[in-house]
Amino acid sequence: MKFTAATMKVVFIIGVFLTVFLAVQIFGFFSQRGIQKYPYKTVEVYDDFEVREYEPSLFTSVKLTASDYKTASSQGFSMLAGYIFGGNESEEKIAMTSPVSMSIGDSVTIMFMVPKEMKKEDLPKPNQPNIVFKEEPAKTMAAISFGGWANDSKIMFFKDKLTITLERQGITHQNRFYFFGYNAPYEVFNRLNEVLVEIAVSYTHLTLPTIY
C-alpha cells in the first residue's frame, strides 16, 4: 500500500498529538502523587458514602457571586492559582495542594489548602484583596464520590443522593455542602470528584484504622 505525502502528514500529526496527550497524562499522574492532600481519617464506610474526620487546616480562599460550577470554578481557580504561582507581594510560589474545595450554595467560596509546613503569618500578602486566609476547624463529613468531569447537574445529583442516603441511615447533617475536585482539567483518566456535607457532632461511629 502506497502512502501519499498528504496521508503521511496526517499520520505524523496524529502521532505527535497522541505522544503529547500521553505525556500530559503521565505528567498529571505523577504530579498528583507528590501533592499534599487535605488530611482526614475514614471512620465508617457505607455502601454509597463514607464518614470522615478532617483535621483542622488553613486555606487560601476567595468568595464569588457566581453560583454555577463552570463560572465559579474557573474564576476561583484562576485567582487562587495566580496567587500561589507568584501573584503576591513577594512573588513567592507556594506548592499546589488537593483537592480544590468549593462550597455549594447561593454564593460560592473556592479554597486551596495551605501546605502543612506553612503558617498563616508566613503567607505572602495576595495581590488581589478578595483572597483571604481561612482557618477551617476539625470537622466530620460524609462524602460521596463520582468520576468523569463535574458539572452542575452531576453535583446536584450526588448532593441529593447523599442527602437521601443520610436520611435513610438516620444521620443528621448541618446543610453545609462542598464539592471537592482532585484533578487538573487536562487529566482524562482516573478522575475523582466528591460531594461532602458536614454532619452532626453527635454522630457516633466505630473508628477504622484507614488514614489518608
C-alpha positions as CSV (number, residue, x, y, z in Angstrom):
1,M,0.0,0.0,0.0
2,K,1.4,3.3,-1.1
3,F,1.0,6.4,1.2
4,T,0.7,9.9,-0.3
5,A,2.6,12.8,1.2
6,A,-0.8,14.1,2.5
7,T,-1.5,10.8,4.2
8,M,1.9,10.7,5.8
9,K,1.5,14.2,7.0
10,V,-1.8,13.3,8.7
11,V,-0.3,10.2,10.3
12,F,2.6,12.3,11.6
13,I,0.3,14.9,13.1
14,I,-1.8,12.2,14.8
15,G,1.3,10.6,16.1
16,V,2.5,13.9,17.6
17,F,-0.9,14.6,19.1
18,L,-1.0,11.1,20.7
19,T,2.5,11.5,22.1
20,V,1.8,14.9,23.6
21,F,-1.5,13.6,25.0
22,L,0.2,10.6,26.7
23,A,3.0,12.8,28.0
24,V,0.5,15.2,29.6
25,Q,-1.5,12.3,31.2
26,I,1.7,10.7,32.6
27,F,2.8,14.1,33.9
28,G,-0.6,14.6,35.6
29,F,-0.5,11.1,37.2
30,F,2.9,11.6,38.7
31,S,2.4,15.2,39.8
32,Q,-0.7,14.1,41.7
33,R,1.3,11.6,43.7
34,G,3.5,14.4,45.2
35,I,0.7,16.8,46.1
36,Q,-0.4,17.2,49.7
37,K,-4.0,16.2,50.3
38,Y,-6.5,17.6,52.8
39,P,-5.8,15.2,55.7
40,Y,-8.6,13.0,57.1
41,K,-9.3,9.7,58.8
42,T,-12.0,7.4,57.5
43,V,-14.2,6.4,60.4
44,E,-17.0,4.4,58.7
45,V,-17.7,3.1,55.3
46,Y,-21.3,2.6,53.9
47,D,-22.4,1.2,50.5
48,D,-22.7,4.6,48.8
49,F,-20.7,7.0,51.0
50,E,-18.2,7.2,53.9
51,V,-17.8,9.3,57.0
52,R,-14.5,11.1,57.6
53,E,-12.9,13.2,60.3
54,Y,-10.9,16.1,58.7
55,E,-8.0,17.7,60.5
56,P,-8.1,21.5,61.2
57,S,-6.4,23.2,58.2
58,L,-5.5,26.6,56.8
59,F,-6.8,27.6,53.4
60,T,-6.5,30.4,50.9
61,S,-10.0,31.3,49.8
62,V,-12.0,33.6,47.5
63,K,-15.7,34.2,47.7
64,L,-17.6,34.6,44.4
65,T,-21.0,35.9,43.5
66,A,-21.3,33.3,40.8
67,S,-23.0,30.1,41.9
68,D,-22.8,27.9,38.8
69,Y,-19.9,25.4,38.8
70,K,-18.3,26.3,35.5
71,T,-18.1,30.0,36.1
72,A,-17.2,29.8,39.8
73,S,-14.6,27.1,39.4
74,S,-13.0,28.9,36.5
75,Q,-12.9,32.3,38.2
76,G,-11.9,30.9,41.6
77,F,-9.2,28.6,40.4
78,S,-7.7,31.3,38.2
79,M,-7.5,33.8,41.2
80,L,-6.1,31.3,43.7
81,A,-3.7,29.7,41.2
82,G,-2.4,33.1,40.3
83,Y,-1.7,33.7,44.0
84,I,0.2,30.5,44.7
85,F,2.1,30.8,41.4
86,G,3.6,34.1,42.4
87,G,0.8,36.6,42.3
88,N,1.6,38.0,45.7
89,E,3.5,40.8,47.4
90,S,6.8,38.9,47.5
91,E,6.3,36.9,44.2
92,E,6.6,33.7,46.2
93,K,5.5,30.4,44.8
94,I,3.5,28.1,47.0
95,A,3.1,24.4,46.5
96,M,-0.2,23.2,45.0
97,T,-2.4,21.0,47.2
98,S,-5.5,18.9,46.5
99,P,-8.5,18.9,46.4
100,V,-9.9,22.2,45.2
101,S,-12.8,22.8,47.5
102,M,-16.0,24.7,46.5
103,S,-18.9,25.4,48.9
104,I,-22.3,24.6,47.4
105,G,-24.9,27.4,47.9
106,D,-26.2,30.7,46.7
107,S,-22.7,32.1,46.8
108,V,-19.6,30.1,46.3
109,T,-16.2,30.0,48.1
110,I,-13.3,28.3,46.4
111,M,-10.4,27.2,48.6
112,F,-6.9,25.7,48.3
113,M,-5.4,24.1,51.4
114,V,-2.1,25.8,52.5
115,P,0.8,23.3,52.7
116,K,1.0,22.0,56.3
117,E,4.6,23.3,56.8
118,M,3.4,26.9,56.3
119,K,1.8,29.1,59.0
120,K,-0.7,31.9,58.4
121,E,1.9,34.5,59.4
122,D,4.3,33.0,56.8
123,L,2.0,33.6,53.8
124,P,2.7,36.5,51.5
125,K,0.1,39.1,51.0
126,P,-2.1,38.5,48.0
127,N,-2.2,41.0,45.2
128,Q,-5.9,40.6,45.0
129,P,-7.7,41.9,48.1
130,N,-10.6,39.4,47.8
131,I,-8.2,36.5,48.5
132,V,-8.3,35.8,52.3
133,F,-6.8,33.1,54.6
134,K,-9.4,30.9,56.3
135,E,-8.7,28.5,59.2
136,E,-11.1,25.6,59.0
137,P,-11.7,23.7,62.2
138,A,-11.7,19.9,62.6
139,K,-15.0,18.6,61.1
140,T,-16.8,15.4,60.5
141,M,-18.1,15.0,57.0
142,A,-20.0,12.4,54.8
143,A,-18.5,12.0,51.3
144,I,-19.9,10.5,48.1
145,S,-17.6,10.1,45.1
146,F,-18.1,10.1,41.3
147,G,-15.8,10.1,38.3
148,G,-15.5,12.0,35.0
149,W,-15.8,15.7,34.6
150,A,-18.1,17.6,37.1
151,N,-20.9,19.9,36.2
152,D,-23.9,21.4,38.0
153,S,-26.2,18.5,37.1
154,K,-23.8,15.9,38.4
155,I,-23.0,17.8,41.6
156,M,-26.7,18.3,42.4
157,F,-27.5,14.7,41.6
158,F,-24.9,13.4,44.1
159,K,-25.8,16.1,46.6
160,D,-29.4,14.9,46.5
161,K,-28.3,11.2,46.6
162,L,-26.1,11.9,49.6
163,T,-28.9,13.7,51.4
164,I,-31.4,10.9,50.9
165,T,-28.9,8.2,51.9
166,L,-28.0,10.1,55.1
167,E,-31.7,10.4,55.9
168,R,-32.2,6.6,55.4
169,Q,-29.2,6.0,57.8
170,G,-30.6,8.4,60.4
171,I,-27.6,10.7,60.2
172,T,-28.2,14.4,60.7
173,H,-26.2,16.8,58.6
174,Q,-25.5,20.6,59.0
175,N,-26.7,21.6,55.5
176,R,-23.1,22.8,54.7
177,F,-22.2,21.1,51.4
178,Y,-18.9,21.1,49.5
179,F,-17.6,19.9,46.2
180,F,-14.0,18.6,46.1
181,G,-12.2,18.3,42.7
182,Y,-9.0,16.3,42.6
183,N,-7.8,16.6,39.0
184,A,-6.5,19.2,36.7
185,P,-8.8,19.9,33.7
186,Y,-6.3,18.2,31.3
187,E,-6.4,14.9,33.2
188,V,-8.5,12.3,31.4
189,F,-8.0,9.1,33.4
190,N,-8.9,8.2,37.0
191,R,-10.8,11.5,37.6
192,L,-12.2,11.8,41.1
193,N,-14.9,14.2,42.4
194,E,-16.7,14.3,45.7
195,V,-19.7,15.9,47.3
196,L,-19.5,16.3,51.0
197,V,-21.6,17.6,53.9
198,E,-20.8,18.4,57.5
199,I,-22.6,16.0,59.8
200,A,-23.7,16.5,63.4
201,V,-21.0,16.4,66.1
202,S,-23.2,13.8,67.9
203,Y,-22.5,11.3,65.2
204,T,-21.3,8.0,66.8
205,H,-19.2,5.6,64.9
206,L,-16.7,2.7,65.0
207,T,-13.3,4.1,64.3
208,L,-11.4,2.3,61.5
209,P,-7.6,2.2,61.0
210,T,-7.6,3.7,57.5
211,I,-5.8,7.1,57.4
212,Y,-5.2,9.3,54.4
